[in-house]
Amino acid sequence: MRYLPLTDVDREQMLKVIGTKNIDDLFVDVPKSALLKDIVPLPKAQGEIEVHRHLQRLAEKNTPAGRTAFFLGAGAYRHHVPASVDHLIQRSEFLTAYTPYQPEIAQGTLQALYEFQSQVAQLLDMEVANASMYDGSTGCAEAAMMAARVTKRKKIVFSGGVHPHYVDTARTACEALGLEIVALPAAVDDEAAVTKELGADVAAVIVQSPNVFGTVTDLTKIGEAAHGAGALMVATFTECVSFGLIEPAGAYGADIVCGEGQSIGNALNFGGPYVGLFAVKEKYIRQMPGRVAGETLDADGKRGFVLTLSTREQHIRREKATSNICTNSGLCQLAWTIHMTLLGEEGLRKLATLNHEKAIALADALDKVSGVEVLTKRYFNEIAVLLKKTAQEVVDKLADKGVIGGVAMSRLNPKAGMDNVLITCATEMNTDEDIAAYAKALKEVLQ
Amino acid sequence: MTKRYTKDHEWVELNGDIATVGISTYAAEQLGDVVYAELPDAGKSFKQGDDMAVVESAKTASDVYAPISGEVVEANAEIKSEQWQIINDAPQAGGWFVKLKIADKSELDGLMDQAAYDDYVKGL
């Protein structure tokens, strides 16, 4: 069969049916300034060799993380992903069954989702988890919307420790629902400040531990205060490896725990695709966004898997669906599950310990540099430091010396008034030489 | 008073100025086993035709609309305590959803009586 695109006659007939004269009429809502006037000027067609050479030159302009002393965190973490993970996710049984459009015939995919949910619930110490969200920030936004549905209230309070991009994402997602987002001023160690905002109109307080400055917080009292005021406590996170060592928010009574899963199984990937982890108390399961794989018995009494509670999803409920997430980060979620399975409880604990040890070594080394003050007192693998020069300037100068030193807070939130604060992170990938090189370069830059 | 029905398969039965509301036997049969229902709290007011409750079975989730305008004075405690079975067992008796304080009795005139509803269901 030949595929024939629309003919001019087809187009004319279609326009006639919908009552428009020409195609441009369909774009009247687009501002004139945003419309393309001419064809985009593209170079002439080239052969494969030339294109490959050109792309290679472009790629060489990048600095791969592995070629530097690399200390970036603040939401995306460089960890070792075993080669077996990449191999297993590319098996055709998984790769081609990417998303279960006919769920029950993709038993392997459903079972992987089921195992993933079980692992997430266990890791976060929660009763139920969904089959994943797009990433940590969109998961956090969904948590805000879910809290509003559960409490029938409209105000969401973010602590000054939540990653600024997570707050921005929630703002974008919640605006159309008429929810009010209150973001407290950036604070290295003051998650509890959210409790001062509690009132009869607050749906949820959203806190983060470890927070964007790396601070680890016992959230018990915040949860109690939130519940006392009829609000939910939502806890988010950017570094899920931390829960190999520290108590997850589920242990502190959080109603929704959501955050970024990239650290396990997934490379930096230029910032995405990532995988959001999302878990709730069981009593809120019907307000939980996304899909859930469940275990069941088939007609012969054999163990099988199904997508369950999907009556709340878009394909059935349309505009009344609990959320607008229409898939899950299938392949990233699978990589997470496989990596976590390979690690096991003991492996995760060892990995987390290694991270913490490296962070202690980093903090100690930087603390000895004149003009540097370590701000974060209780941390996992990430710390904030106060520099005597602006952090962005220092980051740029460090890069010239082959050290990717961290993320300037001013880059995440220019209005935070923290221009001299640098967020820096160490993982199992950092060698002692990396840390020594960082301290040496920082000393030179700050002189 | 006897029951009156909407095209969306809700029933309403008036007693004084309190109207008991539920879903019809036909609706309950079409849904299959109910696995969840979300009822409004007392004190909430609805206009005729507003989304009032959600009833969910293994295959679908459906809105239940207010058949008449009024304020909720009571929601079925049995359903609230997750005894969904009552909706399938006795949709037009013990499986009622809410009691509304009726705002405008004339709205009942636009609803079907038993015979009209039976005819309507036969035609579906």
Chai-1 contact restraints between the chains, C-beta under 6 A:
chainA,res_idxA,chainB,res_idxB,connection_type,confidence,min_distance_angstrom,max_distance_angstrom,comment,restraint_id
A,T311,B,E56,contact,1.0,0.0,6.0,A-B,restraint_1
A,T311,B,T60,contact,1.0,0.0,6.0,A-B,restraint_2
A,T311,B,A61,contact,1.0,0.0,6.0,A-B,restraint_3
A,I316,B,T60,contact,1.0,0.0,6.0,A-B,restraint_4
A,R317,B,A61,contact,1.0,0.0,6.0,A-B,restraint_5
